[in-house]
Amino acid sequence: MKNFQIEKVRASFPALRIKDKEQVFPIYFDGPGGTQMAQPALDRMVEYISTGMANLHATFPTSIRTDELLAEAKAAVADLLNCKAEEVAFGQNMTSLAFQVSNSLKSLIQEGDEIVVTQLDHRANVDPWISLAKETGATVKFIPVDKDTLTLDLSGLDKIITSKTALVAAGMSSNLTGTISEVEKIIKRAKEVNAFTVLDAVHAVPHFKVDFKQLDCDILFCSAYKFFGPHLGIAVIKGALFQKLPVQKLEPAPNDIPYRLETGTQNHEGIAGLCGAISFIESLGEGENRKERLASGMENIEAHEQSLIAEMETFLTEIPEVTLYRAPENVAKTPTFAFKIEYIHSRDATRFFAEKYNLCIGDGHFYASTMTEVFDVMDSGGWIRVGFAPYNTLEEIDIFKKALQECIRLFISA
């Protein structure tokens, strides 16, 4: 890409320069499990820690700076996701925040209500809502996966989401197959029956522009460590719902949003790192203000990753021993590939990739475990997953090609 300087991008990630015992640079193809941290995120964390840490709302300088840090972070997330700063809350991770929010929704869900989740989702956007159903007497329904297209089957949406539906939870993009789901259709149908809408954007935010206002969902979750920052969960909750959400908190704690959801002392150094991660995305774009530069930066990331997608997809589909679990060409997808190798246990393959080529590639169910009920894959170790980030290159894919072909030759001939 003309506007995407890959060497400059790679130079922003110090982990890429750490060699293994064989003096081989690592190749991180595990982006869906968490990206490497960008230097600006590291710098902001170290700056906060080394210049004096403090808790909030005191009169001395380090406390005032911490107050300002949280305000800065919420404003940055607001520009990244096109939401209001007062709609942004931080927590330990997406899973913990989802359980916290589901617990808060108990008084708004009644026995006999229906809660809708999907077969394609990471369990972090399934189990909190199943738990909510169990505690309230609601019924759980699933939007099924079309086994042929690896997409959500929305043909029966009107029958799945009914007048009894109180909440609908869906993922914007699968962390397993990369499928980008048509969540707009799901949200539209949910609104017709006045159901709450929850989006898991953990695997979406790192790869394409996510617009909370345009999506018009009620709740959205994402995680900073999936887009070049530290381990930190982010919840965006529409102000009208947030104001009436009955959260559990200490009596003296603030009751105004978004602080009422942020129980206890937050991970201030992680929040500082989040600011740095967002500034890294901003540095990849152009525009008159931060919001424009972030949108442009995400467009550049997406365009670069699309070039990697084309190369990898062509290669994997040409290997007879590989079964690729991938949606058709006309379906939008992130640079995330799930596949199996005939006659080779997935753990054996990823161990070979790691030990011989220093390729960081995961295997298993990746917490999209409902999909293992749709596709019988766990007897041979589940899926092998390759996922790209903007620091990955075509040259790294060439090394993977060599590694996969050698793996097949060695294991199958043996």
C-alpha positions as CSV (number, residue, x, y, z in Angstrom):
1,M,0.0,0.0,0.0
2,K,1.2,3.5,-0.9
3,N,0.1,4.9,2.5
4,F,1.1,1.9,4.6
5,Q,4.8,1.9,5.5
6,I,5.2,-1.7,6.8
7,E,8.8,-1.3,8.0
8,K,7.8,1.8,10.0
9,V,4.8,-0.1,11.5
10,R,7.0,-3.1,12.4
11,A,9.5,-0.8,14.0
12,S,6.8,0.2,16.5
13,F,6.6,-3.3,17.9
14,P,9.7,-4.2,20.0
15,A,8.6,-7.8,20.4
16,L,9.2,-8.4,16.7
17,R,13.0,-7.9,17.3
18,I,13.5,-10.6,20.0
19,K,15.2,-13.7,18.5
20,D,14.8,-17.2,19.8
21,K,17.6,-19.5,20.9
22,E,18.3,-20.3,17.2
23,Q,18.5,-16.6,16.5
24,V,15.3,-16.6,14.5
25,F,12.9,-13.7,14.6
26,P,9.4,-14.7,15.8
27,I,6.5,-14.6,13.4
28,Y,3.3,-13.7,15.3
29,F,0.4,-15.2,13.5
30,D,-1.8,-15.2,16.7
31,G,-3.3,-11.8,16.4
32,P,-6.9,-13.0,17.2
33,G,-5.6,-14.2,20.6
34,G,-3.9,-10.9,21.3
35,T,-1.6,-8.6,19.3
36,Q,1.8,-7.5,20.3
37,M,2.0,-4.1,22.1
38,A,2.9,-1.0,20.2
39,Q,5.7,1.2,21.5
40,P,3.5,4.2,22.2
41,A,1.4,2.0,24.5
42,L,4.5,0.8,26.3
43,D,5.8,4.4,26.6
44,R,2.5,5.7,28.1
45,M,2.4,2.8,30.6
46,V,6.0,3.4,31.7
47,E,5.5,7.1,31.8
48,Y,2.5,6.8,34.1
49,I,4.2,4.3,36.4
50,S,7.6,6.1,36.6
51,T,6.3,9.6,37.1
52,G,4.1,8.8,40.2
53,M,1.0,6.7,40.5
54,A,-2.1,7.8,42.5
55,N,-5.7,7.1,43.1
56,L,-8.4,9.4,42.0
57,H,-10.1,12.6,43.2
58,A,-7.4,14.0,45.5
59,T,-5.9,17.5,45.4
60,F,-2.2,16.6,44.8
61,P,-0.6,16.5,41.3
62,T,-0.3,12.8,40.6
63,S,-4.0,12.2,41.5
64,I,-5.1,15.1,39.3
65,R,-3.0,13.6,36.5
66,T,-4.8,10.2,37.0
67,D,-8.2,11.9,36.8
68,E,-7.0,13.6,33.6
69,L,-5.7,10.3,32.3
70,L,-9.1,8.5,32.6
71,A,-10.9,11.5,30.9
72,E,-8.3,11.4,28.1
73,A,-8.8,7.6,27.6
74,K,-12.5,7.8,27.5
75,A,-12.3,10.7,24.9
76,A,-9.9,8.6,22.8
77,V,-12.2,5.6,22.8
78,A,-15.1,7.9,21.9
79,D,-13.2,9.1,18.9
80,L,-12.2,5.5,17.9
81,L,-15.7,4.0,18.2
82,N,-17.8,7.1,17.6
83,C,-19.6,7.1,20.9
84,K,-19.8,9.5,23.8
85,A,-17.0,9.6,26.4
86,E,-19.5,9.2,29.2
87,E,-20.7,5.9,27.6
88,V,-17.2,4.3,28.0
89,A,-16.3,2.2,31.0
90,F,-13.2,0.1,31.7
91,G,-12.8,-3.3,33.4
92,Q,-10.5,-6.3,33.7
93,N,-11.5,-7.8,30.3
94,M,-14.4,-8.3,28.0
95,T,-15.6,-11.5,29.7
96,S,-15.6,-9.9,33.2
97,L,-17.4,-6.9,32.0
98,A,-20.0,-9.0,30.2
99,F,-20.8,-11.0,33.3
100,Q,-20.9,-7.7,35.3
101,V,-23.4,-6.2,32.8
102,S,-25.5,-9.4,32.6
103,N,-25.8,-9.4,36.4
104,S,-26.9,-5.7,36.3
105,L,-29.6,-6.6,33.7
106,K,-31.3,-9.1,36.0
107,S,-34.0,-6.7,37.1
108,L,-34.8,-5.9,33.5
109,I,-35.3,-9.5,32.4
110,Q,-38.4,-11.5,33.4
111,E,-39.4,-15.2,33.5
112,G,-40.8,-16.1,30.2
113,D,-38.6,-13.7,28.3
114,E,-36.3,-15.0,25.5
115,I,-32.5,-14.3,25.2
116,V,-30.9,-14.8,21.8
117,V,-27.3,-15.7,21.2
118,T,-25.4,-17.2,18.3
119,Q,-23.6,-20.4,17.4
120,L,-20.7,-18.5,15.8
121,D,-19.7,-16.4,18.9
122,H,-16.9,-16.7,21.4
123,R,-18.4,-18.0,24.6
124,A,-17.7,-14.6,26.3
125,N,-20.7,-13.3,24.4
126,V,-22.8,-16.4,25.1
127,D,-22.3,-17.7,28.6
128,P,-23.0,-14.4,30.4
129,W,-26.4,-14.3,28.8
130,I,-27.1,-18.0,29.4
131,S,-26.3,-17.3,33.0
132,L,-28.7,-14.3,33.0
133,A,-31.4,-16.6,31.5
134,K,-30.9,-19.2,34.2
135,E,-31.2,-16.6,37.0
136,T,-34.3,-14.9,35.6
137,G,-36.2,-17.9,34.1
138,A,-35.7,-16.7,30.6
139,T,-35.3,-19.0,27.6
140,V,-32.2,-19.2,25.4
141,K,-32.4,-19.4,21.7
142,F,-29.5,-19.6,19.2
143,I,-29.1,-18.1,15.8
144,P,-27.6,-21.0,13.9
145,V,-24.5,-21.2,11.7
146,D,-24.9,-22.2,8.1
147,K,-22.4,-25.1,7.9
148,D,-21.8,-24.5,4.2
149,T,-21.1,-20.8,4.3
150,L,-19.7,-20.4,7.8
151,T,-22.1,-17.5,8.3
152,L,-25.0,-16.9,10.6
153,D,-28.2,-18.2,9.1
154,L,-30.6,-15.2,9.3
155,S,-33.3,-16.8,7.2
156,G,-35.4,-17.5,10.2
157,L,-34.6,-14.4,12.1
158,D,-38.2,-13.3,12.5
159,K,-39.1,-16.6,14.2
160,I,-36.0,-16.6,16.5
161,I,-36.4,-12.9,17.6
162,T,-40.0,-12.6,18.6
163,S,-42.2,-10.4,20.8
164,K,-40.9,-12.4,23.8
165,T,-37.2,-11.5,23.1
166,A,-35.7,-9.3,25.7
167,L,-32.0,-9.4,24.7
168,V,-30.0,-10.3,21.6
169,A,-26.2,-10.8,21.7
170,A,-24.1,-11.3,18.6
171,G,-20.5,-11.0,17.5
172,M,-19.5,-8.5,14.8
173,S,-16.8,-10.9,13.6
174,S,-15.8,-14.4,14.4
175,N,-12.5,-14.9,16.2
176,L,-12.3,-18.3,14.7
177,T,-13.3,-18.0,11.0
178,G,-13.0,-14.3,10.5
179,T,-16.6,-14.1,9.2
180,I,-18.0,-10.6,9.6
181,S,-21.7,-11.0,10.5
182,E,-24.6,-8.9,9.3
183,V,-25.2,-7.5,12.7
184,E,-27.2,-4.6,11.3
185,K,-30.0,-7.0,10.3
186,I,-30.0,-8.5,13.8
187,I,-30.1,-5.1,15.5
188,K,-32.9,-3.9,13.2
189,R,-35.0,-7.0,14.0
190,A,-34.3,-6.7,17.8
191,K,-35.4,-3.1,17.8
192,E,-38.7,-4.1,16.2
193,V,-39.5,-6.0,19.4
194,N,-37.8,-3.6,21.8
195,A,-35.0,-6.0,22.8
196,F,-31.7,-5.0,24.2
197,T,-28.8,-5.5,21.7
198,V,-25.3,-6.5,22.7
199,L,-22.3,-6.7,20.3
200,D,-19.0,-8.4,20.8
201,A,-16.6,-6.2,18.9
202,V,-13.4,-7.8,20.3
203,H,-12.4,-9.3,17.0
204,A,-13.8,-6.4,14.9
205,V,-12.1,-3.3,16.4
206,P,-8.6,-4.4,15.4
207,H,-9.5,-4.9,11.8
208,F,-12.1,-2.3,10.6
209,K,-13.8,0.9,11.6
210,V,-16.5,0.2,14.2
211,D,-19.1,3.0,14.6
212,F,-21.2,2.6,17.8
213,K,-23.6,5.4,16.9
214,Q,-24.3,4.1,13.4
215,L,-24.7,0.5,14.6
216,D,-27.3,1.8,17.2
217,C,-26.7,-1.1,19.5
218,D,-27.2,-0.8,23.3
219,I,-24.0,-2.4,24.5
220,L,-20.6,-3.0,22.8
221,F,-17.6,-4.8,24.2
222,C,-13.9,-4.8,23.0
223,S,-10.5,-5.4,24.4
224,A,-7.4,-3.2,24.2
225,Y,-4.9,-6.1,24.0
226,K,-6.5,-7.1,20.7
227,F,-5.5,-3.7,19.2
228,F,-1.9,-3.2,20.2
229,G,-2.5,-2.3,23.9
230,P,-2.4,-3.9,27.3
231,H,-4.9,-6.3,28.9
232,L,-7.9,-4.1,29.5
233,G,-11.7,-4.5,28.8
234,I,-13.9,-1.8,27.4
235,A,-17.6,-1.5,27.6
236,V,-19.6,1.1,25.6
237,I,-23.2,1.4,26.9
238,K,-25.8,3.7,25.4
239,G,-26.4,6.5,27.8
240,A,-30.1,6.1,28.2
241,L,-29.6,2.4,29.2
242,F,-26.5,3.2,31.3
243,Q,-28.4,5.7,33.4
244,K,-30.9,3.1,34.5
245,L,-28.6,0.1,34.7
246,P,-28.8,-1.1,38.3
247,V,-25.1,-2.0,38.9
248,Q,-23.6,-3.4,42.1
249,K,-21.3,-0.9,43.7
250,L,-20.0,0.4,47.0
251,E,-22.4,2.9,48.6
252,P,-20.0,5.9,48.6
253,A,-18.9,5.2,45.0
254,P,-20.0,7.6,42.3
255,N,-23.4,6.9,40.8
256,D,-23.0,8.9,37.6
257,I,-22.0,7.2,34.4
258,P,-19.7,5.7,33.4
259,Y,-18.0,5.5,36.8
260,R,-20.8,3.6,38.4
261,L,-19.8,0.5,36.5
262,E,-16.1,0.9,37.3
263,T,-16.1,-0.7,40.7
264,G,-12.9,-0.4,42.7
265,T,-9.5,1.0,41.6
266,Q,-9.0,0.7,37.9
267,N,-5.9,-0.4,36.0
268,H,-4.6,3.1,35.6
269,E,-1.3,2.0,33.9
270,G,-3.3,-0.1,31.5
271,I,-5.6,2.8,30.7
272,A,-2.5,4.9,30.0
273,G,-1.4,2.1,27.6
274,L,-4.7,2.2,25.9
275,C,-4.2,5.9,25.1
276,G,-0.9,4.9,23.5
277,A,-2.4,2.1,21.5
278,I,-5.1,4.5,20.1
279,S,-2.4,7.1,19.3
280,F,-0.5,4.4,17.3
281,I,-3.6,3.8,15.2
282,E,-4.0,7.5,14.8
283,S,-0.4,7.8,13.5
284,L,-1.3,5.5,10.6
285,G,-4.0,7.9,9.3
286,E,-4.5,11.4,8.0
287,G,-7.1,14.0,8.8
288,E,-7.9,17.3,10.4
289,N,-8.6,15.8,13.8
290,R,-8.1,12.7,15.8
291,K,-11.4,11.1,14.8
292,E,-10.6,11.5,11.1
293,R,-7.1,10.2,11.6
294,L,-8.3,7.2,13.5
295,A,-10.9,6.4,10.7
296,S,-8.2,6.8,8.1
297,G,-5.7,4.7,10.1
298,M,-8.2,1.8,10.4
299,E,-8.9,2.0,6.6
300,N,-5.1,1.7,6.0
301,I,-4.9,-1.3,8.4
302,E,-7.8,-3.0,6.7
303,A,-6.4,-2.4,3.2
304,H,-3.0,-3.9,4.2
305,E,-4.6,-6.9,5.8
306,Q,-6.8,-7.5,2.8
307,S,-3.6,-8.0,0.7
308,L,-2.5,-10.6,3.2
309,I,-5.9,-12.3,3.1
310,A,-5.7,-12.8,-0.7
311,E,-2.3,-14.4,-0.5
312,M,-3.1,-16.8,2.4
313,E,-6.5,-17.8,1.1
314,T,-5.2,-18.7,-2.3
315,F,-2.4,-20.8,-0.8
316,L,-4.6,-22.7,1.7
317,T,-7.3,-23.5,-0.8
318,E,-4.6,-25.1,-3.1
319,I,-3.3,-27.6,-0.5
320,P,-5.2,-30.9,-0.9
321,E,-4.5,-32.0,2.7
322,V,-6.0,-28.7,4.2
323,T,-9.6,-28.2,5.0
324,L,-10.2,-24.5,5.3
325,Y,-13.2,-23.3,7.3
326,R,-13.8,-20.0,5.5
327,A,-16.9,-18.1,4.3
328,P,-17.4,-17.6,0.5
329,E,-15.7,-14.9,-1.5
330,N,-18.8,-12.6,-1.3
331,V,-18.8,-12.5,2.5
332,A,-16.6,-9.9,4.3
333,K,-14.0,-11.5,6.5
334,T,-11.1,-10.5,8.8
335,P,-7.5,-11.9,8.2
336,T,-8.3,-14.9,10.4
337,F,-8.1,-18.5,9.1
338,A,-9.2,-21.7,10.7
339,F,-8.2,-24.9,9.1
340,K,-7.4,-28.6,9.7
341,I,-4.7,-30.7,8.1
342,E,-5.7,-34.3,7.2
343,Y,-4.0,-37.0,9.3
344,I,-2.2,-34.5,11.5
345,H,-3.2,-33.6,15.0
346,S,-3.5,-29.8,15.3
347,R,-1.2,-29.6,18.4
348,D,1.5,-31.6,16.6
349,A,1.3,-29.1,13.7
350,T,1.5,-26.0,15.8
351,R,4.4,-27.4,17.9
352,F,6.3,-28.1,14.6
353,F,5.6,-24.6,13.4
354,A,6.9,-23.1,16.7
355,E,10.0,-25.3,17.2
356,K,11.2,-25.4,13.6
357,Y,10.2,-21.9,12.3
358,N,9.4,-19.8,15.4
359,L,5.9,-19.4,14.1
360,C,3.4,-18.4,16.8
361,I,0.2,-20.2,15.7
362,G,-2.6,-21.4,18.0
363,D,-4.7,-24.6,18.0
364,G,-7.9,-25.7,19.7
365,H,-11.4,-24.3,20.0
366,F,-10.5,-20.7,20.8
367,Y,-13.5,-20.4,23.1
368,A,-15.8,-20.5,20.0
369,S,-16.7,-23.9,21.5
370,T,-20.3,-24.0,20.3
371,M,-18.8,-24.3,16.8
372,T,-17.2,-27.6,17.9
373,E,-20.7,-28.9,18.3
374,V,-21.5,-27.9,14.7
375,F,-18.2,-29.2,13.3
376,D,-16.8,-32.4,14.8
377,V,-13.1,-31.4,15.1
378,M,-11.9,-31.8,18.6
379,D,-10.8,-35.5,18.3
380,S,-7.8,-34.3,16.3
381,G,-7.1,-31.2,18.4
382,G,-9.6,-28.7,17.0
383,W,-8.6,-26.0,14.5
384,I,-5.3,-24.5,13.6
385,R,-5.8,-20.7,13.5
386,V,-3.7,-18.2,11.7
387,G,-4.6,-14.5,12.3
388,F,-2.8,-11.4,11.0
389,A,-2.2,-8.0,12.4
390,P,-0.9,-4.9,10.6
391,Y,2.7,-5.8,11.4
392,N,2.6,-9.1,9.4
393,T,4.0,-9.3,5.9
394,L,3.9,-11.3,2.7
395,E,7.4,-12.5,3.4
396,E,6.2,-14.0,6.7
397,I,3.4,-15.8,4.7
398,D,6.1,-17.2,2.4
399,I,7.9,-18.7,5.5
400,F,4.5,-20.2,6.7
401,K,4.0,-21.7,3.2
402,K,7.3,-23.5,3.5
403,A,6.6,-24.6,7.0
404,L,3.2,-26.0,6.2
405,Q,4.4,-27.9,3.2
406,E,7.3,-29.4,5.2
407,C,4.9,-30.3,8.0
408,I,2.7,-32.2,5.7
409,R,5.6,-34.0,4.0
410,L,7.2,-35.1,7.3
411,F,4.1,-36.1,9.2
412,I,2.2,-37.8,6.4
413,S,5.2,-39.6,5.0
414,A,6.1,-40.9,8.5
